[in-house]
Amino acid sequence: MNTSVTNRQLLDVANRLAKFLNDTSGDEYFSSYSDFRERANLSISRTCLWCADVWSSDYFHLHHLAKEGEKLLAAIELFSNALGASQAQLPGTILQAKEELQLIVEQANSTQLPKAENGRPKSYRSRYLAAVIANCYFDKFQRWPDKTKSGKAPHQYVTCVEDICTILDPRKERASSDSCTEFLKKPWQTWGVKEIPRLKNM
């Protein structure tokens, strides 16, 4: 688990999940972090850790890094041409930077993440978080959250995702309503599915 997420945040996430799952109508189902560790079932514990890992992971930043890396690679090429130097004559630090940038770009371009619909900006973290939280719901009720008559995600699901995003970091971008609605159009199981990216061991 990424240490940038505090015990207090994990406790708040766990309490918000308990409310979403109708385990409680209040805000403090777990009274302390030690209480959470002792009483939380596997599903809530696992969901809390996945939420923390998803929100902290650089995995969802790879496409932005690739875009910036491509700009730097182009700048290095221009620099090389301006010097009139061959690749072998470039300073070692520049060659090393170029090799590392190429690896970043290749890794990001080989990563397959779901594409946002209607050309909306991609908010990968909240979309993945919406999937993780829906899977926690599925663990308890053996069904996905019910869509509204208009095909949208239900309010209690959206607000749960929004609240957990806020608990983890209110400054990061998110699109909770769109993320939840997109997931319910084509839900998938997160636990133990090989094609879903494994972020890191927790």
Summary of the structure (lengths in Angstrom):
residues: 202
radius of gyration: 20.8
end to end distance: 4.4
largest distance: 70.2
contacts: 551
relative contact order: 0.14
helix: 63%
strand: 0%
